[in-house]
Amino acid sequence: RIKQVLFNSLLTAYYMTFVPLCFAQNTLYYDTWWVGQHVVVTWLSAFLMLIVHYLPPKYLDLLHRTALHLGRWQKVEGRHAHVPYNAWSELTVWPPGALVKHVKGLFKAEGINVTAEPGNGMHGRFFFLFHQPMRVVNWLLILTWLLVGYQFFCLIQSTEWNHIVCIALVLFCNYYTLFKLLRDRIILAKAYKEELSEDDR
């Protein structure tokens, strides 16, 4: 889904902002700083709208629960000649604190159940992103607030009518994205209230 979001947002920014520049007449003067800024803002806006659409709260909950069952392995450093350990098997669900020997070294299980492969970077990144249920939504919310704030600042500073219209239209779309993200965050915060309070203890 992330690849689809990146591809579609880049395609949107390309066709909406960059292609019209290619077909502009040579005699026209246009502000390159404004055009570059507009390309980046349009891409970020399309990215945020698409990611909010493709990562709804139900899907984020599914990814969070998957990360909890995946768990993670922490590499144990130092000499371990006399430490009892098991040989890692992909068919075993490991309990927390289990020590296993893998090709890449000795690892300790962290999580409720650990089914991840020790030393697998993809499993580690997935666990990092989704084991905290609010992490992705908070990052998206911060990015959206920054984008809306920047656009609002640009709107106040703009004096040309075409700049004001472009910024206002994209800002309106970002207000909707901000509304959806705030709503999703409130829903997820209520859903995970108990789980987050248990983690704090």
N, C-alpha and C positions, 0 to 999 in steps of 0.2 A: 504493500500500500504506500509506503514511503517513496519508493521509486516512481510509482504512478503519480503521486502528488508532485514530486520534483519535476518530472517530465511535463506534466500538464501546466504547472505554474510557469516554467520556463517557456513553453510553447505559447502560453497566453501573453506573457510579457513581450516575447519576440514579435508576435503578430499584431499586438495592440500598440506597441510603442516603437519598436525598432524598424519594422518593415515600412511604415509611413515615411521614415527618414530616408530610406533608400530610394523612394520614388519622388522625393521632394525635388523641385526644380533648383538648378544651380544658382539662379538669380535670387532665391529666397535667403534671407538671413534668419537664422534661428540660434537661440541661446544654447550652446552645447552643455553648459553646466545644468541648466534647467532640464534639458532632455535626458541627460544621464541620471539625474536625480529622479525624474519621472519614471524611467525604466526600472530603477531599483525599487522605488516605492510600489509600482504596479506589480513587480514580481513578488515582493514581500506580501502584499495584500492578497494576491492570488494564492500564494503558498499558504497563508493563514486560513483563508476561506476553505481551501481544499482539505487542509489537514483537519480542520474542525469537522468537515463533512465526513471524511474517511476514518476519523478516530472518535466515534461517538462514545458516551459514557459506558454503554453496555460492552463495547469492544475493548475499551480501556480496562474495564473490570475483568474481562476474560484474560487479557494480557497480564494483569496483576496476579490473578490466581495461578496462571501458568508459571509466572516467575517464582511464586511461593513454592510450587511443587518442584520446580527445576532446582532451586537452591544454588549454592555456589561452593567452590573449593578454595580454601586459603592455603597457599604454599607454605610449608613449614621449612624454615631455613636452619642450617647448622648440621651437626653430625647426629645420626640417628641409628647407631649400630645396634643398640639394645632396646629400641622402642618397638612394642608389638604393633603390627599393622597387618592389613588384609591386602590381597591383590585386587586391584580394581576390576569390576565386571560391569558391563553395560546393562546386564539383566537384573542387577541388584538395586533396590531402593535403599540408600544409605541413611542411617539415623544421624542426628546432629552430633558432632564431636568424633565421628568415626575417622580413623586414620587409614589411608589407603596408599599403596605404592603404585605409581603409574610410570609410564616411560619418561615423563618430564620431571619426576621427583616424587617427594612425599607430600601428601595433601591432607588437610583436615576439613571435614564437612561442616558447613554453616547453613542453617536454614531448618525448616520443619522436616522436610524430606529432601534428599539430594539425589537427583538423577542426572545432573549435568556431567559432562566429561571434564576431568581435571585438566587444567591448562588450556581449555578451549576459549579463545578470546571472544568468539561470537556469543557463547553462553554467558560469559562474564558481562559483556555489554548489555545483553538483554536483561539480565538480573539487575544490573545497576539502574537501567532506565525504568523498569516496571515494578521492582519490589516495593518501592514507596508508591502508594496508589495516587498521590497527588502531584508527584514530581513533574510529569509531562504537562499536565494542565497548568501548573504554576509557571513553568517555563514559557508556555504559549501565551499565558495571560500577561506575563511581564513583557514579552516581545510585542504583543498587541498594544499594551499601554504605551510603550516607548514609541511605536509607530504612530499611534493616534496623537500623542503629544508632539512629536516632530511635525506631523502634518498640520496640526492646529497652529503651531508656531509659524510654519511656512505660510499658512493661510492669513495669519495676522500681518506678516511681512510683505505679502504680495500686493502689487499695485496694478498689474495688468489683468484685464478681465478674463483672458483665456487661461491664465494660471489659476485664478480664483475658481473658475468653473471646474477645471481638471481636479484640483485639490479637493474641492467640495464634493464632487461625485465619488472619488475614491474614499474620502473620509466617511461618507455616508455608508459605503459598503463595509468599512472597517468598524463603524459603530455597531452594525449588525453582528459582525464576527465577535466583537467585544461582549455584546449582550449574550450571545450563545455560550461563550467561554465562561462568563460569570455565572450563568445559569448552571452549566455543567459542573463548575467548581462547587457551587452550593449543594447540588444534588450529591456529588461524590463525597463532600465533607460530611453530610448527614449520613450517608451510607456507611462510611468508614469511621464514624465517630468512636465506636467501641474499639475497633482494631487499632486506631492511632493512640487511644488512651492506654491500651495494653502495651504497645511498643514503648511509650514514654516511661512506663514503670520499670 
